[in-house]
């Protein structure tokens, strides 16, 4: 079997200090057909300029899309996924730029998609773990959202419904249909998880250690989590008639 062409999609906003190291670790993986796409929302700290410099240095392996402003995580991923598909990627990886998702897991995620439609880097399956520096309240909110709330409302089986570290098969994203995805914040992850299961795609959760971001402040605030929880009802209503073709 030919090695799959892999594109790693990373949305960025103020990740200037993390991006060079992240790109270096990704390019050092034993995956010669791996390319990186940065989708930057006009970061005021110069992340976009750094992405351009990296692109000039690695012409065949680095790509960048500059957007006009802070347009949201969901649309950043949809834009990135569409670009990856247009570039002919066979596997599309999504991840954060802040090292909460370790690049070292990517070969395992990619290998899992030989048998599954999407591989999920999961904090909540056996062997998965969270940064020990998390407060009990932050841990509780995350556990409750994934293990109780979304499972009750949407009936999903995935234990980490808000996971942002995944490897998709090309055919899975094409089958889901990115034009039907409407969520624009962190609830985007929930909508994609729900559509994956409702449309009958097979997923595998692979345990990961979720590290707190190394540099900068987390963008996942309590108000953002509350908004995501409320919008879970919208997802169920929006896709009430969605069926696999």
N, C-alpha and C positions, 0 to 999 in steps of 0.2 A: 504494500500500500504506500502511495506517495505521502510524504509528510504534509500535513495541512498548513495552509497559509493562515497565520494567526495575526489578528490585529487587536491590540490592547487599547481600549477607549478609556481615557481619563479626563473627566471634566475638571476644570480648575478655576478657582477664584482665590487670589492671594496665596499662591503656593510657590513663590519664587525661591524660597530657601529649601524646599523639599524636592523640587522638580529635577535639578541636575543629578542628584543622588539616585532618585527613583529611576530616571531614565538609564543611568549607568548600570544599576542592578538588573533592570529588565533586559537590556541589551547583552548583558553578560550571561544570561541563561543559556543552557544548551538547547536552544530552539532557534536555529539559524533562519527559519522562515517567519520569525516574529517581527512585527512592526508596531509602532506606537503612534496613536493619534491623540493629540492634546486638543480639547475643546475649551477654549478660554473665553470667559465672559468679561473681557476688557478689564482685567485685574489692575487696580491702581498701583500695585507693588512691582509691576514689570514682569509678571509671569509670562505674558504673551511674547515679550521681547526675548526672554530666555528660551522660550519654545522655538522661536525663529532661529536663534543661534544654534540650538541643538539640531534643528532641521537642516541647516546648511552644513553642519558637521557630519551628519549621518543621512545623506540625501535619499538613500533608498529605504531607510528604516524608520524615519521620523516624519510625521505629518502634523500639521496644526491647522485648526479652524479658529478664526477670530470672530467673535460675535460682538454686537454693538454695546451690550451692557449685561447686567446680571439678570438673565432671562429664565433662570430656574434649572434645577437638576434634571427634571424629567425631559424637557426639550433638549437639553444638552446631550443626554443619552440617545434620544431618538435621532438627533442630528448626527451624532457619532456613529450609531448603528447603521444608518442609511449610507453614510460615507463608506464605512467598512464593507458593506454589501456591494456598493458600486465599484470598489477597488478589488472585488473578487475574493474577499476573505472567506475561508471555509469555517474558521472558528473565531468568534468575537468574545473577547474577555472584557468585563467591566470591573473597574476597581477605583479606589480613592488614591489620591496623590500623597497622602499624609503618613503612609506606612502603617496605618491601622490594618491594612491588608498586606501581608508579606509577599513579595514577588516569588519567594521560594515555593509557594503552593501552586503556582501556575502550571508547571509540567503535570502535576497530579490532576488538576482540573481538566486540562486539555485531554489527557489520556482517558479520563472517565467518559468523555463525549464520544468515544468510539462505540459505546454501548448505550449511552443515555442522551436524551435530547438537550439537557442542560445540566451542568454540574454547579452546585451551590457551595461556596465556602461558608460553613455553618458554625455558629457559636454555640448552638443549643442541642447538638447531637452528642452522643457519647464520645469523649475525647476532645470536644471543643471547649474553649475557655475564654474568659474575658480578662482584661487587664486588672490586676489586683488593686490598682489605684482607684478604681471606680468606687464611688460611694454606694452604700446599700440602697439608697433611694434611686440612683441612676440604674443600678442593676435591676431593681424591682420593676421600674417603668419599662425597661427593655424586655425583660422576661415576660411581663404581663401583656405587653403589646403583641409579642410573638407567640407565646404559648397559650394564651387565653383569649384575648380580645379578637384578633383576626381569625383564629380558628373557630370561634363561636359564630361570628358574623358571616364569614365567607366559607366556612367548612373546609379550609385548606388542610392538607396533611403535612406540608412542609413545616418544620419546626422553627426555621429562621426566615419568616416571611418578609422581614425588612432587610435581608442580606443585600449588600451592595457589591459583593465579590462573586462573580459568576463567569462561567464559560458557556457560551451558546453555540449550538450548531447553526450554521447558516440557514438550513431548512426550517429550523424552529422559529427564528425571527421572521422569516418570510411567511410561515404559516400563521403565526400570531397576528401579523398585519400591524405594523407600527402606526399606520394611519388611524387605528381605532383606540390607541393609547392616549388618554387625555390628561393624566395626572402630571403636575409640573413640579411638585416638591418631593420630599422624601417618600411620600405615599406612592410615588412612581414604582418603587420596589414592590410594594404590596400588589399593585395592579398587575404588574408583570407576573408575579407569582400566581395570582388568581387566574389569569388568562392561561398560563402554562398548564395548570391542572384542569381547568374547565374544558380546555381544548384537547385534553387527553395526552399531553406530552409527558414523557418519562423524565423524572429528575432524580438526581443522587446528591445527598448532602454529605460533604466531606468535612470532617472536623478541622477547624483552624483555631489558632490563638489570635484573638482580636486585641491588638495593642492600642493603647491610647495614642493619639497623634503625638509625634515627636516634637514638632515645632508649630507654633501658632495656636490659636484658640479654636475649639470645636464649633462648627456651625450648627450642630444638633442641639438646639436649646429646648427648654421645656415647652414654650409656646408652639414651636415647630412640631414637637411630638403630639401635643394636644390637637393641633390642626390635622395632622396625619390620621389620628384616631377617628376624628369626626368624619373625615372624607372617606373612610372605609365603607360607610353606608352608601355613599355615592357610587362607589365602584360596584357594589352588589346590584344597585338599581340600573346603572348604566349598561351592565352586561347581562341583564336578566334573560335576554333572548339569544345570547351568543351560544352558538353550537359549532362543533367541528364539522367542516364540510365533508 
